[in-house]
Amino acid sequence: MHRNASAELVIRRLNTYYDIPQLIEEELQTIRHAEEQRSQISLRSPTVNGLPGGKGQHSDRTASQALSSTTQYYDDEIIACQKRIAALRSDRDWCTAALASLSRADRRIVELAYLGPKDPQARRDWLQRPTWYSIAADMGMSISQVTTRANRIIAALADHLDQTTLSFKNL
């Protein structure tokens, strides 16, 4: 089945919903590592002997520039991680609101078809989503009923992609 870009984005968000806490933790670990590495970079003591460069500046400008670009690399990496964390939190908040708006049966279809198991160990073993046949059997519906309903759910959620959600946990 061919889906539009909005529907694909909804499915991508739903597929990663249970992985978001782990992804955020990985980004935080990257930030901690970058901060640790950046703090280990230090310049030699400034040479203040009247040589070119003047008082309080390093006599070796090349070394100063090389080290400053390295610290800039870590600063850029930290900023990029913070942006990815913000995007992950936004996706999590959007999914939470979207899932809360669904009926119990619709949520169950979404859980079976797109979310997968909550348990991290079970998620590692969840290599592909179940077949529509098994989802239909679990729901007590026909395959066509389940797929039609799932497509309607995704289309409805795609219509609400532009909605902004606020998380009061992070304020």
N, CA and C of each residue as an Amber inpcrd file, in Angstrom:
protein
   513
   0.8360000  -1.1860000   0.0000000   0.0000000   0.0000000   0.0000000
   0.8830000   1.2530000   0.0000000   0.5010000   2.2140000  -0.8020000
   1.2480000   3.4670000  -0.8910000   0.6630000   4.4670000   0.1060000
   1.5220000   5.0160000   0.9590000   1.0820000   5.9950000   1.9530000
   1.7570000   7.3230000   1.6570000   1.0970000   8.3960000   2.1040000
   1.7100000   9.7070000   1.9200000   2.7830000   9.9300000   2.9900000
   3.5220000  10.9980000   2.8590000   4.6490000  11.2760000   3.7650000
   4.1830000  11.4820000   5.2030000   3.0150000  12.0970000   5.3840000
   2.5060000  12.3160000   6.7330000   2.1920000  10.9940000   7.4190000
   1.5820000  10.0820000   6.6900000   1.2700000   8.7700000   7.2570000
   2.5550000   8.0240000   7.6040000   3.5550000   8.1200000   6.7450000
   4.8380000   7.4670000   7.0210000   5.4950000   8.0590000   8.2690000
   5.3840000   9.3700000   8.4520000   5.9360000  10.0150000   9.6410000
   5.2130000   9.5400000  10.8990000   3.9020000   9.4230000  10.8250000
   3.1320000   8.9130000  11.9660000   3.6040000   7.5080000  12.3130000
   3.7310000   6.6570000  11.3190000   4.1600000   5.2790000  11.5560000
   5.5680000   5.2470000  12.1370000   6.4670000   6.0780000  11.6220000
   7.8280000   6.1450000  12.1460000   7.8290000   6.5760000  13.6170000
   7.0120000   7.5740000  13.9440000   6.9240000   8.0110000  15.3440000
   6.3800000   6.9030000  16.2300000   5.3420000   6.2240000  15.7660000
   4.7560000   5.1420000  16.5500000   5.7520000   4.0010000  16.7260000
   6.5060000   3.6840000  15.6780000   7.4950000   2.6010000  15.7660000
   8.5770000   2.8820000  16.7960000   8.9190000   4.1420000  16.9970000
   9.9930000   4.4740000  17.9360000   9.4950000   4.9170000  19.3040000
   8.1950000   4.9700000  19.5020000   7.6200000   5.5180000  20.7330000
   8.2090000   4.8730000  21.9870000   8.2320000   3.5610000  22.0430000
   8.7500000   2.8770000  23.2340000  10.2710000   2.9360000  23.3250000
  10.9450000   3.2800000  22.2410000  12.4030000   3.3790000  22.2480000
  12.9020000   4.7620000  22.6620000  12.0170000   5.7310000  22.7180000
  12.4320000   7.1180000  22.9640000  13.1900000   7.2910000  24.2780000
  12.7500000   6.7130000  25.4090000  13.5520000   6.9070000  26.6300000
  14.9930000   6.4210000  26.4730000  15.1890000   5.2930000  25.8180000
  16.5420000   4.7790000  25.6000000  17.3240000   5.6890000  24.6510000
  16.6710000   6.1900000  23.6110000  17.3450000   7.0950000  22.6690000
  17.7540000   8.3980000  23.3580000  16.8940000   8.9170000  24.2230000
  17.2400000  10.1310000  24.9790000  18.4220000   9.8560000  25.8990000
  18.4150000   8.7060000  26.5600000  19.5270000   8.3620000  27.4520000
  20.8390000   8.2540000  26.6760000  20.7940000   7.7030000  25.4780000
  22.0020000   7.6170000  24.6490000  22.5020000   9.0060000  24.2720000
  21.5970000   9.9080000  23.9500000  22.0010000  11.2880000  23.6310000
  22.6060000  11.9610000  24.8630000  22.0220000  11.7260000  26.0400000
  22.5740000  12.3070000  27.2710000  23.9640000  11.7480000  27.5660000
  24.1730000  10.4710000  27.2880000  25.5060000   9.8830000  27.4620000
  26.5040000  10.5220000  26.5080000  26.0760000  10.7990000  25.2940000
  26.9510000  11.4640000  24.3250000  27.3150000  12.8610000  24.8170000
  26.3430000  13.5770000  25.3780000  26.6100000  14.9120000  25.9240000
  27.6140000  14.8200000  27.0660000  27.3910000  13.8710000  27.9850000
  28.3190000  13.7240000  29.1170000  29.7320000  13.4010000  28.6200000
  29.8340000  12.5380000  27.6250000  31.1460000  12.1820000  27.0820000
  31.8060000  13.3970000  26.4170000  31.0290000  14.1450000  25.6450000
  31.5840000  15.3290000  24.9710000  32.0500000  16.3600000  25.9990000
  31.2670000  16.5510000  27.0580000  31.6750000  17.5000000  28.1050000
  32.9460000  17.0330000  28.7950000  33.0430000  15.7310000  29.0220000
  34.2350000  15.1710000  29.6560000  35.4640000  15.3570000  28.7590000
  35.3060000  15.0720000  27.4850000  36.4220000  15.2250000  26.5460000
  36.8160000  16.6950000  26.3910000  35.8130000  17.5570000  26.3340000
  36.0970000  18.9880000  26.1940000  36.8440000  19.5100000  27.4100000
  36.4930000  19.0130000  28.5940000  37.1610000  19.5030000  29.8080000
  38.6150000  19.0310000  29.8950000  38.9620000  17.9900000  29.1630000
  40.3360000  17.4860000  29.1850000  41.2430000  18.2640000  28.2400000
  40.6690000  19.0640000  27.3680000  41.4700000  19.8660000  26.4450000
  41.9200000  21.1140000  27.1760000  43.2100000  21.3580000  27.1890000
  43.6890000  22.5810000  27.8250000  44.8600000  23.1360000  27.0350000
  44.9880000  24.4150000  27.1100000  46.1020000  25.0990000  26.4550000
  47.2640000  25.1910000  27.4230000  48.4450000  25.3140000  26.8550000
  49.6100000  25.5420000  27.7050000  49.4590000  26.8990000  28.3840000
  50.2360000  27.0990000  29.3800000  50.2350000  28.3930000  30.0640000
  50.5830000  29.4840000  29.0680000  49.9700000  30.6400000  29.1930000
  50.2810000  31.7140000  28.2540000  51.7240000  32.1910000  28.4450000
  52.3130000  32.5530000  27.3320000  53.6580000  33.0950000  27.3580000
  53.5290000  34.6090000  27.3760000  54.0290000  35.2150000  28.4440000
  53.9310000  36.6610000  28.5720000  55.3300000  37.2610000  28.6490000
  56.1460000  36.9530000  27.6730000  57.5340000  37.4140000  27.7160000
  57.8170000  38.5160000  26.7140000  56.7830000  39.1170000  26.1910000
  56.9930000  40.2200000  25.2790000  57.1480000  39.7850000  23.8360000
  57.0530000  38.4940000  23.5700000  57.1300000  38.0200000  22.1920000
  55.8310000  38.3510000  21.4730000  55.8340000  38.2350000  20.1490000
  54.6000000  38.5290000  19.4170000  53.4290000  37.7520000  20.0040000
  52.3560000  38.4000000  20.0890000  51.1670000  37.7980000  20.6820000
  50.6810000  38.6490000  21.8250000  51.5710000  39.2770000  22.5110000
  51.1850000  40.1950000  23.5670000  50.8650000  39.5170000  24.8830000
  50.5580000  40.3370000  25.8470000  50.3070000  39.8760000  27.2070000
  49.0470000  39.0140000  27.2540000  49.1730000  37.8610000  27.8930000
  48.0330000  37.0040000  28.1330000  47.6200000  36.1530000  26.9450000
  48.3130000  36.2500000  25.8150000  47.9640000  35.4120000  24.6810000
  49.0200000  34.3380000  24.4960000  48.6220000  33.2590000  23.8960000
  49.5370000  32.1560000  23.6810000  50.5040000  32.5150000  22.5590000
  51.7380000  32.0810000  22.7330000  52.7270000  32.3970000  21.7130000
  52.5440000  31.5240000  20.4800000  51.8840000  30.4080000  20.6170000
  51.6790000  29.5110000  19.4840000  50.2180000  29.6010000  19.0360000
  49.9710000  30.4950000  18.0800000  48.5920000  30.7050000  17.6220000
  48.0260000  29.4790000  16.9340000  48.8490000  28.7380000  16.2290000
  48.3740000  27.5460000  15.5330000  47.8180000  26.5430000  16.5420000
  48.5290000  26.3380000  17.6280000  48.0570000  25.4130000  18.6590000
  46.7670000  25.9310000  19.2720000  46.6920000  27.2160000  19.5100000
  45.4800000  27.8040000  20.0830000  44.2860000  27.5900000  19.1610000
  44.5000000  27.8200000  17.8680000  43.4040000  27.6450000  16.9150000
  42.9960000  26.1870000  16.8040000  43.9720000  25.2850000  16.8140000
  43.6580000  23.8540000  16.7140000  42.8510000  23.3920000  17.9140000
  43.2420000  23.8190000  19.0980000  42.5260000  23.4190000  20.3000000
  41.1500000  24.0720000  20.3800000  41.0450000  25.3060000  19.9140000
  39.7390000  25.9660000  19.9720000  38.7680000  25.3190000  18.9890000
  39.2630000  24.8420000  17.8310000  38.3650000  24.1690000  16.8930000
  37.9310000  22.8180000  17.4570000  38.7930000  22.1740000  18.2580000
  38.4250000  20.9120000  18.8960000  37.3430000  21.1470000  19.9410000
  37.5060000  22.1850000  20.7370000  36.4550000  22.4730000  21.7240000
  35.1790000  22.8830000  21.0190000  35.2810000  23.5680000  19.9000000
  34.0990000  23.9400000  19.1180000  33.3900000  22.6870000  18.6110000
  34.1730000  21.6710000  18.2250000  33.5820000  20.3980000  17.7780000
  32.7220000  19.8040000  18.8830000  33.2290000  19.7780000  20.1100000
  32.4640000  19.2230000  21.2300000  31.2370000  20.0870000  21.5330000
  31.3930000  21.4000000  21.4630000  30.2520000  22.2870000  21.6830000
  29.1600000  22.0510000  20.6340000  29.5800000  21.8980000  19.3850000
  28.6170000  21.6290000  18.3100000  27.9160000  20.2930000  18.5250000
  28.6610000  19.2960000  18.9630000  28.0860000  17.9740000  19.2150000
  27.0590000  18.0340000  20.3510000  27.3750000  18.7900000  21.3830000
  26.4460000  18.9380000  22.5090000  25.1640000  19.6280000  22.0490000
  25.2940000  20.6650000  21.2520000  24.1130000  21.3810000  20.7420000
  23.2760000  20.4570000  19.8560000  23.9360000  19.6780000  19.0060000
  23.2100000  18.7410000  18.1340000  22.4690000  17.6970000  18.9610000
  23.0960000  17.1900000  20.0190000  22.4320000  16.2210000  20.9030000
  21.2210000  16.8520000  21.5910000  21.3790000  18.0690000  22.0460000
  20.2610000  18.7490000  22.7020000  19.0890000  18.9410000  21.7440000
  19.3800000  19.2310000  20.4800000  18.3120000  19.3680000  19.4830000
  17.6330000  18.0270000  19.2290000  18.4260000  16.9460000  19.1660000
  17.8400000  15.6200000  18.9620000  16.9910000  15.2210000  20.1570000
  17.4310000  15.5560000  21.3650000  16.6430000  15.2560000  22.5640000
  15.3250000  16.0180000  22.5280000  15.3740000  17.2870000  22.1430000
  14.1400000  18.0860000  22.0430000  13.1860000  17.4730000  21.0310000
  13.7060000  17.0160000  19.8950000  12.8580000  16.3940000  18.8720000
  12.2730000  15.0800000  19.3800000  13.0780000  14.2870000  20.0760000
  12.5810000  13.0320000  20.6360000  11.4910000  13.2830000  21.6670000
  11.6960000  14.2690000  22.5140000  10.6680000  14.6000000  23.5140000
   9.3920000  15.0970000  22.8460000   9.5350000  15.8700000  21.8050000
   8.3740000  16.3530000  21.0660000   7.6180000  15.1820000  20.4330000
   8.3480000  14.2460000  19.8330000   7.7150000  13.0560000  19.2500000
   7.0100000  12.2340000  20.3220000   7.6680000  12.0690000  21.4650000
   7.0610000  11.3080000  22.5660000   5.7780000  11.9680000  23.0320000
   5.8170000  13.2710000  23.2100000   4.6340000  13.9870000  23.6810000
   3.5050000  13.9280000  22.6590000   3.8630000  14.0430000  21.3650000
   2.8480000  13.9580000  20.3230000   2.2070000  12.5780000  20.3250000
   3.0310000  11.5290000  20.3990000   2.5020000  10.1580000  20.4100000
   1.6310000   9.9020000  21.6320000   2.0500000  10.3910000  22.7810000
   1.2580000  10.2110000  23.9940000  -0.1220000  10.8320000  23.8250000
  -0.1710000  12.0510000  23.3110000  -1.4560000  12.7200000  23.0840000
  -2.2710000  12.0060000  22.0160000  -1.6110000  11.5700000  20.9490000
  -2.3130000  10.8800000  19.8610000  -2.9070000   9.5630000  20.3490000
  -2.1270000   8.8010000  21.1100000  -2.6190000   7.5250000  21.6160000
  -3.7590000   7.7150000  22.6110000  -3.6890000   8.7750000  23.3870000
  -4.7550000   9.0550000  24.3570000  -6.0640000   9.4080000  23.6650000
  -5.9760000   9.8880000  22.4340000  -7.1840000  10.2860000  21.7140000
  -7.9000000   9.0970000  21.0660000  -7.2730000   7.9350000  21.0540000
  -7.8550000   6.7660000  20.3860000  -8.7740000   5.9800000  21.3160000
  -9.7290000   5.3070000  20.7030000 -10.5710000   4.3910000  21.4760000
  -9.7200000   3.2010000  21.9040000 -10.2290000   2.4100000  22.8210000
  -9.4820000   1.2550000  23.3130000  -9.1550000   0.2790000  22.1740000
 -10.1220000   0.0090000  21.3110000  -9.9070000  -0.9240000  20.1960000
  -8.9020000  -0.3580000  19.1980000  -9.0210000   0.9270000  18.8890000
  -8.0720000   1.5510000  17.9580000  -6.6600000   1.5380000  18.5380000
  -6.5530000   1.8160000  19.8110000  -5.2300000   1.8020000  20.4470000
  -4.6320000   0.4020000  20.3960000  -5.4580000  -0.6090000  20.6110000
  -4.9610000  -1.9890000  20.5640000  -4.4450000  -2.3310000  19.1680000
  -5.1500000  -1.9060000  18.1460000  -4.6940000  -2.1420000  16.7740000
  -3.3470000  -1.4620000  16.5500000  -3.2280000  -0.2190000  16.9970000
  -1.9670000   0.5290000  16.8440000  -0.8440000  -0.1470000  17.6300000
  -1.1550000  -0.6100000  18.8440000  -0.1380000  -1.3040000  19.6380000
   0.3680000  -2.5530000  18.9220000  -0.5670000  -3.3460000  18.4120000
  -0.1790000  -4.5850000  17.7450000   0.5600000  -4.3270000  16.4360000
   0.0620000  -3.3650000  15.6530000   0.6120000  -3.1470000  14.3150000
   1.8650000  -2.2800000  14.2910000   1.9670000  -1.2940000  15.1780000
   3.0340000  -0.3010000  15.0380000   3.9110000  -0.1030000  16.2700000
   3.3460000  -0.1980000  17.4610000   4.1430000   0.0920000  18.6560000
   5.0470000  -1.0610000  19.0670000   4.5360000  -2.2580000  19.0110000
   5.3130000  -3.4060000  19.4530000   5.3000000  -3.5130000  20.9630000
   6.0710000  -4.4400000  21.5010000   6.0840000  -4.6460000  22.9530000
   6.7730000  -3.5020000  23.6980000   6.2850000  -3.2350000  24.9120000
   6.8860000  -2.1880000  25.7490000   8.2250000  -2.6350000  26.3430000
   8.2990000  -3.8790000  26.7230000   9.4780000  -4.4170000  27.3910000
  10.7070000  -4.3020000  26.4850000  11.7920000  -3.6610000  26.9730000
  12.9850000  -3.4710000  26.1420000  13.5710000  -4.7810000  25.5950000
  13.5820000  -5.8430000  26.4150000  14.1200000  -7.1280000  25.9420000
  13.2350000  -7.6940000  24.8380000  11.9310000  -7.6230000  25.0190000
  11.0150000  -8.1210000  23.9910000  11.1260000  -7.2800000  22.7180000
  11.4010000  -5.9870000  22.8510000  11.5490000  -5.1220000  21.6740000
  12.7760000  -5.5260000  20.8560000  13.8370000  -5.9220000  21.5380000
  15.0320000  -6.3510000  20.8110000  14.7430000  -7.5980000  19.9810000
  13.8620000  -8.4390000  20.4880000  13.5100000  -9.6670000  19.7760000
  12.4050000  -9.4460000  18.7440000  11.7790000  -8.2750000  18.7610000
  10.6740000  -7.9490000  17.8570000  11.2600000  -7.4200000  16.5610000
  11.5490000  -8.3000000  15.6430000  12.2380000  -7.9080000  14.4210000
  11.3000000  -7.3430000  13.3680000  10.0580000  -7.7810000  13.3750000
   9.0960000  -7.2490000  12.4230000   7.7230000  -7.2860000  13.0610000
   6.8530000  -6.4220000  12.5590000   5.5250000  -6.3560000  13.1490000
   4.7610000  -7.6140000  12.7970000   3.7450000  -7.9610000  13.6030000
   2.9540000  -9.1520000  13.2990000   2.1740000  -8.9880000  11.9980000
   1.7470000 -10.1040000  11.4570000   0.9680000 -10.0630000  10.2200000
  -0.4200000  -9.5110000  10.5030000  -1.0510000  -8.9930000   9.4570000
  -2.4270000  -8.5150000   9.6160000  -3.3470000  -9.6700000  10.0130000
  -3.0100000 -10.8730000   9.5700000  -3.8050000 -12.0410000   9.9390000
  -3.7810000 -12.2420000  11.4550000  -2.6040000 -12.1880000  12.0680000
  -2.5110000 -12.3940000  13.5210000  -3.1470000 -11.2310000  14.2930000
  -3.0140000 -10.0160000  13.7680000  -3.6560000  -8.8670000  14.4140000
  -5.1720000  -9.0180000  14.3380000  -5.6820000  -9.4280000  13.1700000
  -7.1230000  -9.6330000  13.0110000  -7.6090000 -10.7250000  13.9480000
  -6.8510000 -11.8050000  14.0790000  -7.2340000 -12.8910000  14.9820000
  -7.2630000 -12.4030000  16.4300000  -6.2790000 -11.6130000  16.8100000
  -6.2290000 -11.0660000  18.1770000  -7.4060000 -10.1390000  18.4600000
  -7.8220000  -9.3800000  17.4510000  -8.9070000  -8.4080000  17.6170000
 -10.2840000  -9.0260000  17.3900000 -10.3520000 -10.2340000  16.8460000
 -11.6350000 -10.8580000  16.5520000 -12.3220000 -10.2010000  15.3630000
 -11.5400000  -9.7730000  14.3980000 -12.0600000  -9.1100000  13.2050000
 -11.5040000  -9.8080000  11.9700000 -11.9980000  -9.3960000  10.8120000
 -11.4250000  -9.8940000   9.5670000 -10.1900000  -9.0600000   9.2310000
  -9.3750000  -9.5910000   8.3400000  -8.1630000  -8.8770000   7.9300000
  -8.5270000  -7.5450000   7.2780000  -9.5300000  -7.5450000   6.4330000
  -9.9090000  -6.3040000   5.7520000 -10.4400000  -5.2650000   6.7350000
 -11.1740000  -5.7200000   7.7610000 -11.6640000  -4.7750000   8.7760000
 -10.5000000  -4.1420000   9.5260000  -9.5390000  -4.9560000   9.9050000
  -8.3920000  -4.4500000  10.6770000  -7.5420000  -3.5120000   9.8270000
  -7.2450000  -3.8850000   8.5900000  -6.4010000  -3.0250000   7.7600000
  -7.1030000  -1.7170000   7.4210000  -8.3980000  -1.7890000   7.1470000
  -9.1660000  -0.5660000   6.8680000  -9.1580000   0.3430000   8.0830000
  -9.3870000  -0.2500000   9.2450000  -9.4130000   0.5460000  10.4810000
  -8.0330000   1.1340000  10.7730000  -6.9870000   0.3410000  10.5740000
  -5.6220000   0.8380000  10.8180000  -5.2940000   1.9860000   9.8780000
  -5.6750000   1.8690000   8.6160000  -5.4200000   2.9500000   7.6600000
  -6.1830000   4.2200000   8.0420000  -7.4000000   4.0690000   8.5190000
  -8.1710000   5.2400000   8.9690000  -7.5300000   5.8860000  10.1970000
  -7.0510000   5.0610000  11.1070000  -6.3890000   5.5870000  12.3150000
  -5.1530000   6.3960000  11.9180000  -4.3150000   5.8150000  11.0680000
  -3.0800000   6.4960000  10.6460000  -3.4130000   7.7920000   9.9120000
  -4.4290000   7.7490000   9.0460000  -4.8280000   8.9640000   8.3180000
  -5.3270000  10.0340000   9.2840000  -6.0960000   9.6310000  10.2880000
  -6.6060000  10.5960000  11.2670000  -5.4550000  11.1920000  12.0740000
  -4.5060000  10.3610000  12.4690000  -3.3520000  10.8650000  13.2210000
  -2.4840000  11.7660000  12.3440000  -2.3710000  11.4370000  11.0780000
  -1.5750000  12.2600000  10.1570000  -2.1910000  13.6520000  10.0050000
  -3.5110000  13.7450000  10.1280000  -4.1720000  15.0460000  10.0480000
  -3.8210000  15.9420000  11.2330000  -3.3160000  15.3290000  12.3120000
  -2.9930000  16.0900000  13.5220000  -1.4930000  16.1940000  13.7640000
  -0.6920000  15.9490000  12.7300000   0.7660000  16.0100000  12.8820000
   1.2740000  17.3810000  13.2830000   0.6210000  18.4160000  12.8040000
   1.1110000  19.7730000  13.0600000   0.7400000  20.2890000  14.4380000
   0.0010000  19.5070000  15.2100000  -0.3650000  19.9660000  16.5440000
   0.8370000  19.9120000  17.4670000   0.9820000  20.9520000  18.2510000
   2.0740000  21.0300000  19.2220000   1.5500000  20.5380000  20.5570000
   2.3370000  19.7070000  21.2010000   1.9660000  19.2200000  22.5210000
   2.9830000  19.7330000  23.5220000   2.5210000  19.9710000  24.7060000
   3.3950000  20.4430000  25.7680000   3.5700000  19.3670000  26.8030000
   4.7880000  19.2130000  27.2610000   5.0660000  18.2770000  28.3290000
   5.3810000  19.0910000  29.5760000   4.6210000  18.8600000  30.6190000
   4.8560000  19.6030000  31.8470000   5.8900000  18.9020000  32.7320000
   6.3300000  17.7090000  32.3190000   7.3630000  16.9930000  33.0620000
   8.6950000  17.7130000  32.9710000   8.9530000  18.3410000  31.8300000
  10.2730000  18.9220000  31.5810000  10.3540000  20.4070000  31.9110000
   9.2740000  20.9890000  32.3740000   9.2880000  22.4250000  32.6660000
   9.8700000  22.7140000  34.0230000
